[in-house]
Amino acid sequence: MPKEMTQEEKEIARIRIPRGNEVLGIVEQMLGGDKMKVICDDEKVRVCRIPGKIRKRVWIKPGDLILVQPWKIQGDKRGDVLFRYTPTQVNWLKKKGYIKTLSV
């Protein structure tokens, strides 16, 4: 009989790792509406928006680690939020070496 997974194991199993041109970022400031200022790990500051499908499910606040998809146009200045990491997931990312330049 398979062992039941703990809550921590479930969170790590669902972790979203950056792929393609996605970058990790820390929310610096909420700008109102569905926009926020994010410091990304490629050393760029972007104004990111929260798409509707995420806005209704996730509460994002300053200091959170998020996954950002830069836009095709104005990619150095703008992006979309794809995922918000929990503290357990942040610790796992640090241990595995995905978080290098960011101070979470």
N, CA, C and O atoms as CSV, one atom per row, in Angstrom:
chain,resi,resn,atom,element,x,y,z
A,1,MET,N,N,0.842,-1.184,0.000
A,1,MET,CA,C,0.000,0.000,0.000
A,1,MET,C,C,0.889,1.250,0.000
A,1,MET,O,O,1.797,1.344,0.825
A,2,PRO,N,N,0.649,2.228,-0.917
A,2,PRO,CA,C,1.498,3.420,-0.982
A,2,PRO,C,C,1.338,4.301,0.252
A,2,PRO,O,O,0.259,4.422,0.831
A,3,LYS,N,N,2.471,4.914,0.629
A,3,LYS,CA,C,2.486,5.814,1.784
A,3,LYS,C,C,1.799,7.129,1.424
A,3,LYS,O,O,1.978,7.641,0.318
A,4,GLU,N,N,1.026,7.670,2.338
A,4,GLU,CA,C,0.351,8.968,2.144
A,4,GLU,C,C,1.386,10.090,2.182
A,4,GLU,O,O,2.238,10.122,3.069
A,5,MET,N,N,1.311,11.020,1.209
A,5,MET,CA,C,2.262,12.138,1.147
A,5,MET,C,C,1.895,13.204,2.167
A,5,MET,O,O,0.719,13.487,2.392
A,6,THR,N,N,2.936,13.801,2.791
A,6,THR,CA,C,2.691,14.904,3.713
A,6,THR,C,C,2.401,16.170,2.897
A,6,THR,O,O,2.598,16.191,1.682
A,7,GLN,N,N,1.937,17.206,3.567
A,7,GLN,CA,C,1.638,18.476,2.895
A,7,GLN,C,C,2.895,19.044,2.247
A,7,GLN,O,O,2.841,19.565,1.133
A,8,GLU,N,N,4.044,18.941,2.953
A,8,GLU,CA,C,5.307,19.452,2.419
A,8,GLU,C,C,5.713,18.705,1.148
A,8,GLU,O,O,6.158,19.325,0.182
A,9,GLU,N,N,5.565,17.388,1.142
A,9,GLU,CA,C,5.898,16.594,-0.042
A,9,GLU,C,C,4.988,16.937,-1.217
A,9,GLU,O,O,5.433,16.945,-2.365
A,10,LYS,N,N,3.717,17.219,-0.936
A,10,LYS,CA,C,2.778,17.603,-1.998
A,10,LYS,C,C,3.185,18.934,-2.622
A,10,LYS,O,O,3.119,19.098,-3.841
A,11,GLU,N,N,3.613,19.900,-1.773
A,11,GLU,CA,C,4.030,21.214,-2.282
A,11,GLU,C,C,5.258,21.084,-3.170
A,11,GLU,O,O,5.335,21.719,-4.221
A,12,ILE,N,N,6.223,20.262,-2.751
A,12,ILE,CA,C,7.445,20.099,-3.535
A,12,ILE,C,C,7.156,19.353,-4.829
A,12,ILE,O,O,7.787,19.625,-5.851
A,13,ALA,N,N,6.217,18.423,-4.803
A,13,ALA,CA,C,5.861,17.682,-6.017
A,13,ALA,C,C,5.238,18.600,-7.061
A,13,ALA,O,O,5.367,18.362,-8.262
A,14,ARG,N,N,4.556,19.660,-6.597
A,14,ARG,CA,C,3.885,20.582,-7.518
A,14,ARG,C,C,4.731,21.781,-7.901
A,14,ARG,O,O,4.224,22.714,-8.524
A,15,ILE,N,N,5.996,21.779,-7.549
A,15,ILE,CA,C,6.837,22.967,-7.769
A,15,ILE,C,C,7.007,23.249,-9.265
A,15,ILE,O,O,7.129,22.322,-10.065
A,16,ARG,N,N,7.013,24.507,-9.630
A,16,ARG,CA,C,7.129,24.941,-11.032
A,16,ARG,C,C,8.511,25.521,-11.232
A,16,ARG,O,O,8.829,26.570,-10.672
A,17,ILE,N,N,9.339,24.857,-12.022
A,17,ILE,CA,C,10.712,25.291,-12.270
A,17,ILE,C,C,10.733,26.166,-13.521
A,17,ILE,O,O,10.045,25.854,-14.493
A,18,PRO,N,N,11.518,27.272,-13.521
A,18,PRO,CA,C,11.572,28.136,-14.713
A,18,PRO,C,C,12.082,27.378,-15.935
A,18,PRO,O,O,13.070,26.646,-15.857
A,19,ARG,N,N,11.395,27.562,-17.067
A,19,ARG,CA,C,11.868,26.974,-18.324
A,19,ARG,C,C,11.721,27.993,-19.442
A,19,ARG,O,O,10.901,28.907,-19.350
A,20,GLY,N,N,12.500,27.842,-20.480
A,20,GLY,CA,C,12.471,28.806,-21.576
A,20,GLY,C,C,12.997,30.148,-21.109
A,20,GLY,O,O,14.070,30.229,-20.511
A,21,ASN,N,N,12.235,31.206,-21.385
A,21,ASN,CA,C,12.692,32.539,-20.974
A,21,ASN,C,C,12.044,33.001,-19.670
A,21,ASN,O,O,12.102,34.190,-19.354
A,22,GLU,N,N,11.435,32.106,-18.913
A,22,GLU,CA,C,10.834,32.461,-17.630
A,22,GLU,C,C,11.922,32.766,-16.608
A,22,GLU,O,O,12.989,32.153,-16.627
A,23,VAL,N,N,11.647,33.715,-15.714
A,23,VAL,CA,C,12.616,34.108,-14.691
A,23,VAL,C,C,11.936,34.160,-13.329
A,23,VAL,O,O,10.724,34.350,-13.231
A,24,LEU,N,N,12.735,33.990,-12.283
A,24,LEU,CA,C,12.239,34.143,-10.922
A,24,LEU,C,C,12.325,35.613,-10.543
A,24,LEU,O,O,13.194,36.335,-11.032
A,25,GLY,N,N,11.427,36.055,-9.674
A,25,GLY,CA,C,11.456,37.442,-9.233
A,25,GLY,C,C,10.836,37.600,-7.860
A,25,GLY,O,O,10.053,36.761,-7.414
A,26,ILE,N,N,11.199,38.691,-7.194
A,26,ILE,CA,C,10.637,39.017,-5.886
A,26,ILE,C,C,9.783,40.263,-6.036
A,26,ILE,O,O,10.213,41.251,-6.630
A,27,VAL,N,N,8.576,40.216,-5.499
A,27,VAL,CA,C,7.669,41.359,-5.564
A,27,VAL,C,C,8.218,42.453,-4.660
A,27,VAL,O,O,8.398,42.250,-3.459
A,28,GLU,N,N,8.484,43.618,-5.251
A,28,GLU,CA,C,9.019,44.740,-4.483
A,28,GLU,C,C,7.893,45.651,-3.993
A,28,GLU,O,O,7.911,46.113,-2.852
A,29,GLN,N,N,6.910,45.906,-4.870
A,29,GLN,CA,C,5.872,46.879,-4.526
A,29,GLN,C,C,4.613,46.572,-5.320
A,29,GLN,O,O,4.680,46.220,-6.498
A,30,MET,N,N,3.463,46.708,-4.664
A,30,MET,CA,C,2.188,46.588,-5.359
A,30,MET,C,C,1.839,47.961,-5.925
A,30,MET,O,O,1.930,48.968,-5.223
A,31,LEU,N,N,1.438,48.001,-7.200
A,31,LEU,CA,C,1.182,49.273,-7.867
A,31,LEU,C,C,-0.300,49.580,-8.019
A,31,LEU,O,O,-0.654,50.634,-8.547
A,32,GLY,N,N,-1.161,48.702,-7.577
A,32,GLY,CA,C,-2.588,48.925,-7.692
A,32,GLY,C,C,-3.169,48.146,-8.856
A,32,GLY,O,O,-2.472,47.812,-9.815
A,33,GLY,N,N,-4.442,47.868,-8.754
A,33,GLY,CA,C,-5.064,47.058,-9.787
A,33,GLY,C,C,-4.479,45.659,-9.739
A,33,GLY,O,O,-4.442,45.026,-8.684
A,34,ASP,N,N,-4.032,45.189,-10.867
A,34,ASP,CA,C,-3.416,43.859,-10.915
A,34,ASP,C,C,-1.940,43.948,-11.294
A,34,ASP,O,O,-1.394,43.010,-11.875
A,35,LYS,N,N,-1.289,45.067,-10.971
A,35,LYS,CA,C,0.112,45.264,-11.360
A,35,LYS,C,C,1.016,45.353,-10.138
A,35,LYS,O,O,0.587,45.738,-9.051
A,36,MET,N,N,2.281,44.985,-10.346
A,36,MET,CA,C,3.273,45.039,-9.278
A,36,MET,C,C,4.653,45.255,-9.862
A,36,MET,O,O,4.899,44.941,-11.026
A,37,LYS,N,N,5.559,45.795,-9.050
A,37,LYS,CA,C,6.955,45.994,-9.443
A,37,LYS,C,C,7.742,44.792,-8.925
A,37,LYS,O,O,7.681,44.464,-7.740
A,38,VAL,N,N,8.490,44.130,-9.836
A,38,VAL,CA,C,9.183,42.889,-9.500
A,38,VAL,C,C,10.662,43.017,-9.847
A,38,VAL,O,O,11.011,43.476,-10.935
A,39,ILE,N,N,11.539,42.607,-8.912
A,39,ILE,CA,C,12.976,42.532,-9.181
A,39,ILE,C,C,13.254,41.100,-9.618
A,39,ILE,O,O,13.075,40.166,-8.836
A,40,CYS,N,N,13.691,40.923,-10.868
A,40,CYS,CA,C,13.903,39.595,-11.431
A,40,CYS,C,C,15.346,39.154,-11.265
A,40,CYS,O,O,16.228,39.981,-11.036
A,41,ASP,N,N,15.596,37.836,-11.382
A,41,ASP,CA,C,16.952,37.332,-11.181
A,41,ASP,C,C,17.872,37.588,-12.364
A,41,ASP,O,O,19.062,37.282,-12.287
A,42,ASP,N,N,17.347,38.151,-13.476
A,42,ASP,CA,C,18.220,38.590,-14.570
A,42,ASP,C,C,18.598,40.064,-14.392
A,42,ASP,O,O,19.030,40.724,-15.336
A,43,GLU,N,N,18.424,40.571,-13.150
A,43,GLU,CA,C,18.801,41.921,-12.723
A,43,GLU,C,C,18.028,43.023,-13.440
A,43,GLU,O,O,18.551,44.119,-13.643
A,44,LYS,N,N,16.795,42.738,-13.823
A,44,LYS,CA,C,15.922,43.746,-14.426
A,44,LYS,C,C,14.712,43.941,-13.519
A,44,LYS,O,O,14.259,43.010,-12.854
A,45,VAL,N,N,14.198,45.169,-13.507
A,45,VAL,CA,C,12.987,45.474,-12.755
A,45,VAL,C,C,11.845,45.550,-13.757
A,45,VAL,O,O,11.897,46.329,-14.709
A,46,ARG,N,N,10.826,44.748,-13.544
A,46,ARG,CA,C,9.687,44.700,-14.463
A,46,ARG,C,C,8.398,45.071,-13.744
A,46,ARG,O,O,8.243,44.821,-12.548
A,47,VAL,N,N,7.478,45.670,-14.490
A,47,VAL,CA,C,6.119,45.862,-14.017
A,47,VAL,C,C,5.338,44.662,-14.533
A,47,VAL,O,O,5.171,44.482,-15.740
A,48,CYS,N,N,4.864,43.849,-13.601
A,48,CYS,CA,C,4.175,42.612,-13.985
A,48,CYS,C,C,2.698,42.701,-13.650
A,48,CYS,O,O,2.294,43.358,-12.690
A,49,ARG,N,N,1.910,42.027,-14.460
A,49,ARG,CA,C,0.474,41.984,-14.197
A,49,ARG,C,C,0.105,40.557,-13.809
A,49,ARG,O,O,0.792,39.599,-14.166
A,50,ILE,N,N,-0.990,40.439,-13.074
A,50,ILE,CA,C,-1.473,39.133,-12.671
A,50,ILE,C,C,-2.624,38.766,-13.599
A,50,ILE,O,O,-3.670,39.413,-13.551
A,51,PRO,N,N,-2.464,37.739,-14.449
A,51,PRO,CA,C,-3.563,37.339,-15.323
A,51,PRO,C,C,-4.780,36.896,-14.507
A,51,PRO,O,O,-4.642,36.474,-13.359
A,52,GLY,N,N,-5.957,36.995,-15.098
A,52,GLY,CA,C,-7.211,36.716,-14.402
A,52,GLY,C,C,-7.290,35.348,-13.758
A,52,GLY,O,O,-7.806,35.220,-12.648
A,53,LYS,N,N,-6.787,34.310,-14.438
A,53,LYS,CA,C,-6.923,32.963,-13.874
A,53,LYS,C,C,-6.097,32.788,-12.600
A,53,LYS,O,O,-6.440,31.968,-11.749
A,54,ILE,N,N,-5.006,33.557,-12.461
A,54,ILE,CA,C,-4.200,33.495,-11.239
A,54,ILE,C,C,-4.750,34.463,-10.197
A,54,ILE,O,O,-4.744,34.152,-9.006
A,55,ARG,N,N,-5.221,35.624,-10.624
A,55,ARG,CA,C,-5.706,36.665,-9.715
A,55,ARG,C,C,-6.812,36.150,-8.805
A,55,ARG,O,O,-6.897,36.543,-7.642
A,56,LYS,N,N,-7.654,35.275,-9.330
A,56,LYS,CA,C,-8.781,34.784,-8.557
A,56,LYS,C,C,-8.402,33.653,-7.597
A,56,LYS,O,O,-9.178,33.325,-6.700
A,57,ARG,N,N,-7.217,33.053,-7.773
A,57,ARG,CA,C,-6.833,31.901,-6.955
A,57,ARG,C,C,-5.716,32.187,-5.956
A,57,ARG,O,O,-5.632,31.508,-4.933
A,58,VAL,N,N,-4.851,33.179,-6.222
A,58,VAL,CA,C,-3.637,33.363,-5.427
A,58,VAL,C,C,-3.558,34.791,-4.902
A,58,VAL,O,O,-3.856,35.745,-5.621
A,59,TRP,N,N,-3.154,34.928,-3.639
A,59,TRP,CA,C,-2.954,36.242,-3.044
A,59,TRP,C,C,-1.458,36.524,-3.047
A,59,TRP,O,O,-0.694,35.795,-2.414
A,60,ILE,N,N,-1.027,37.565,-3.748
A,60,ILE,CA,C,0.392,37.904,-3.862
A,60,ILE,C,C,0.649,39.197,-3.105
A,60,ILE,O,O,-0.118,40.154,-3.210
A,61,LYS,N,N,1.749,39.218,-2.330
A,61,LYS,CA,C,2.087,40.401,-1.544
A,61,LYS,C,C,3.581,40.698,-1.667
A,61,LYS,O,O,4.341,39.833,-2.103
A,62,PRO,N,N,4.018,41.902,-1.293
A,62,PRO,CA,C,5.449,42.239,-1.386
A,62,PRO,C,C,6.303,41.238,-0.613
A,62,PRO,O,O,5.948,40.814,0.487
A,63,GLY,N,N,7.444,40.869,-1.217
A,63,GLY,CA,C,8.350,39.907,-0.605
A,63,GLY,C,C,8.164,38.486,-1.107
A,63,GLY,O,O,9.012,37.633,-0.846
A,64,ASP,N,N,7.079,38.204,-1.820
A,64,ASP,CA,C,6.833,36.856,-2.345
A,64,ASP,C,C,7.747,36.555,-3.525
A,64,ASP,O,O,8.077,37.447,-4.307
A,65,LEU,N,N,8.154,35.295,-3.650
A,65,LEU,CA,C,8.909,34.825,-4.805
A,65,LEU,C,C,7.907,34.349,-5.847
A,65,LEU,O,O,7.024,33.545,-5.549
A,66,ILE,N,N,8.049,34.849,-7.070
A,66,ILE,CA,C,7.118,34.493,-8.143
A,66,ILE,C,C,7.886,34.090,-9.395
A,66,ILE,O,O,9.081,34.353,-9.526
A,67,LEU,N,N,7.175,33.449,-10.302
A,67,LEU,CA,C,7.714,33.087,-11.607
A,67,LEU,C,C,7.133,34.062,-12.624
A,67,LEU,O,O,5.918,34.239,-12.702
A,68,VAL,N,N,8.016,34.696,-13.408
A,68,VAL,CA,C,7.608,35.751,-14.346
A,68,VAL,C,C,7.873,35.314,-15.783
A,68,VAL,O,O,8.927,34.757,-16.089
A,69,GLN,N,N,6.908,35.572,-16.655
A,69,GLN,CA,C,7.056,35.354,-18.098
A,69,GLN,C,C,7.182,36.728,-18.750
A,69,GLN,O,O,6.179,37.431,-18.875
A,70,PRO,N,N,8.411,37.141,-19.180
A,70,PRO,CA,C,8.553,38.447,-19.841
A,70,PRO,C,C,7.735,38.496,-21.135
A,70,PRO,O,O,7.588,37.493,-21.833
A,71,TRP,N,N,7.206,39.687,-21.438
A,71,TRP,CA,C,6.433,39.855,-22.671
A,71,TRP,C,C,7.358,39.774,-23.878
A,71,TRP,O,O,8.560,40.012,-23.761
A,72,LYS,N,N,6.795,39.437,-25.041
A,72,LYS,CA,C,7.576,39.409,-26.284
A,72,LYS,C,C,8.019,40.821,-26.671
A,72,LYS,O,O,9.144,41.028,-27.126
A,73,ILE,N,N,7.119,41.786,-26.484
A,73,ILE,CA,C,7.443,43.191,-26.735
A,73,ILE,C,C,7.608,43.847,-25.361
A,73,ILE,O,O,6.812,43.591,-24.458
A,74,GLN,N,N,8.616,44.675,-25.196
A,74,GLN,CA,C,8.946,45.324,-23.922
A,74,GLN,C,C,9.277,44.297,-22.844
A,74,GLN,O,O,8.938,44.499,-21.678
A,75,GLY,N,N,9.934,43.199,-23.214
A,75,GLY,CA,C,10.255,42.134,-22.277
A,75,GLY,C,C,11.172,42.551,-21.146
A,75,GLY,O,O,11.163,41.924,-20.087
A,76,ASP,N,N,11.974,43.610,-21.348
A,76,ASP,CA,C,12.860,44.078,-20.286
A,76,ASP,C,C,12.114,44.905,-19.248
A,76,ASP,O,O,12.634,45.140,-18.157
A,77,LYS,N,N,10.907,45.346,-19.570
A,77,LYS,CA,C,10.169,46.233,-18.674
A,77,LYS,C,C,8.864,45.638,-18.163
A,77,LYS,O,O,8.351,46.083,-17.136
A,78,ARG,N,N,8.315,44.641,-18.856
A,78,ARG,CA,C,6.994,44.117,-18.498
A,78,ARG,C,C,6.960,42.598,-18.522
A,78,ARG,O,O,7.775,41.955,-19.184
A,79,GLY,N,N,6.004,42.036,-17.791
A,79,GLY,CA,C,5.853,40.592,-17.770
A,79,GLY,C,C,4.545,40.175,-17.117
A,79,GLY,O,O,3.794,41.004,-16.603
A,80,ASP,N,N,4.289,38.872,-17.147
A,80,ASP,CA,C,3.106,38.287,-16.524
A,80,ASP,C,C,3.537,37.353,-15.400
A,80,ASP,O,O,4.568,36.688,-15.498
A,81,VAL,N,N,2.745,37.305,-14.335
A,81,VAL,CA,C,2.998,36.388,-13.230
A,81,VAL,C,C,2.432,35.027,-13.614
A,81,VAL,O,O,1.277,34.924,-14.027
A,82,LEU,N,N,3.251,33.978,-13.476
A,82,LEU,CA,C,2.794,32.626,-13.800
A,82,LEU,C,C,2.518,31.790,-12.557
A,82,LEU,O,O,1.638,30.929,-12.576
A,83,PHE,N,N,3.264,32.036,-11.466
A,83,PHE,CA,C,3.190,31.160,-10.302
A,83,PHE,C,C,3.738,31.885,-9.081
A,83,PHE,O,O,4.676,32.674,-9.193
A,84,ARG,N,N,3.154,31.620,-7.914
A,84,ARG,CA,C,3.695,32.134,-6.643
A,84,ARG,C,C,4.170,30.944,-5.827
A,84,ARG,O,O,3.455,29.952,-5.682
A,85,TYR,N,N,5.395,31.051,-5.289
A,85,TYR,CA,C,5.981,29.965,-4.513
A,85,TYR,C,C,5.650,30.095,-3.031
A,85,TYR,O,O,5.614,31.201,-2.490
A,86,THR,N,N,5.409,28.961,-2.378
A,86,THR,CA,C,5.192,28.921,-0.930
A,86,THR,C,C,6.560,28.918,-0.241
A,86,THR,O,O,7.570,28.656,-0.893
A,87,PRO,N,N,6.611,29.206,1.079
A,87,PRO,CA,C,7.904,29.180,1.784
A,87,PRO,C,C,8.623,27.822,1.677
A,87,PRO,O,O,9.848,27.785,1.559
A,88,THR,N,N,7.885,26.726,1.716
A,88,THR,CA,C,8.491,25.401,1.574
A,88,THR,C,C,9.144,25.251,0.205
A,88,THR,O,O,10.252,24.725,0.091
A,89,GLN,N,N,8.454,25.714,-0.830
A,89,GLN,CA,C,8.988,25.632,-2.188
A,89,GLN,C,C,10.213,26.532,-2.347
A,89,GLN,O,O,11.152,26.170,-3.057
A,90,VAL,N,N,10.220,27.699,-1.698
A,90,VAL,CA,C,11.361,28.620,-1.763
A,90,VAL,C,C,12.589,27.948,-1.151
A,90,VAL,O,O,13.682,28.022,-1.711
A,91,ASN,N,N,12.409,27.290,0.005
A,91,ASN,CA,C,13.533,26.591,0.644
A,91,ASN,C,C,14.077,25.492,-0.268
A,91,ASN,O,O,15.292,25.323,-0.370
A,92,TRP,N,N,13.197,24.747,-0.928
A,92,TRP,CA,C,13.621,23.682,-1.840
A,92,TRP,C,C,14.406,24.265,-3.018
A,92,TRP,O,O,15.438,23.718,-3.407
A,93,LEU,N,N,13.920,25.374,-3.585
A,93,LEU,CA,C,14.616,26.024,-4.703
A,93,LEU,C,C,16.003,26.508,-4.285
A,93,LEU,O,O,16.952,26.412,-5.063
A,94,LYS,N,N,16.129,27.035,-3.044
A,94,LYS,CA,C,17.432,27.479,-2.543
A,94,LYS,C,C,18.388,26.294,-2.430
A,94,LYS,O,O,19.544,26.379,-2.846
A,95,LYS,N,N,17.895,25.180,-1.860
A,95,LYS,CA,C,18.734,23.990,-1.685
A,95,LYS,C,C,19.221,23.438,-3.016
A,95,LYS,O,O,20.356,22.974,-3.123
A,96,LYS,N,N,18.355,23.486,-4.041
A,96,LYS,CA,C,18.698,22.932,-5.349
A,96,LYS,C,C,19.484,23.911,-6.219
A,96,LYS,O,O,19.931,23.543,-7.305
A,97,GLY,N,N,19.660,25.161,-5.754
A,97,GLY,CA,C,20.501,26.114,-6.466
A,97,GLY,C,C,19.798,26.922,-7.553
A,97,GLY,O,O,20.467,27.530,-8.388
A,98,TYR,N,N,18.469,26.943,-7.562
A,98,TYR,CA,C,17.753,27.739,-8.565
A,98,TYR,C,C,17.760,29.219,-8.217
A,98,TYR,O,O,17.709,30.064,-9.110
A,99,ILE,N,N,17.824,29.543,-6.927
A,99,ILE,CA,C,17.830,30.930,-6.471
A,99,ILE,C,C,19.282,31.314,-6.202
A,99,ILE,O,O,19.893,30.824,-5.252
A,100,LYS,N,N,19.835,32.197,-7.046
A,100,LYS,CA,C,21.234,32.578,-6.890
A,100,LYS,C,C,21.370,34.043,-6.478
A,100,LYS,O,O,21.881,34.348,-5.401
A,101,THR,N,N,20.908,34.948,-7.345
A,101,THR,CA,C,21.142,36.372,-7.124
A,101,THR,C,C,20.072,37.022,-6.256
A,101,THR,O,O,20.292,38.115,-5.736
A,102,LEU,N,N,18.928,36.382,-6.087
A,102,LEU,CA,C,17.834,36.981,-5.328
A,102,LEU,C,C,18.042,36.761,-3.842
A,102,LEU,O,O,18.558,35.724,-3.426
A,103,SER,N,N,17.639,37.735,-3.046
A,103,SER,CA,C,17.674,37.569,-1.592
A,103,SER,C,C,16.236,37.469,-1.099
A,103,SER,O,O,15.535,38.472,-0.966
A,104,VAL,N,N,15.820,36.252,-0.835
A,104,VAL,CA,C,14.438,36.004,-0.408
A,104,VAL,C,C,14.385,35.986,1.091
A,104,VAL,O,O,13.315,35.793,1.668
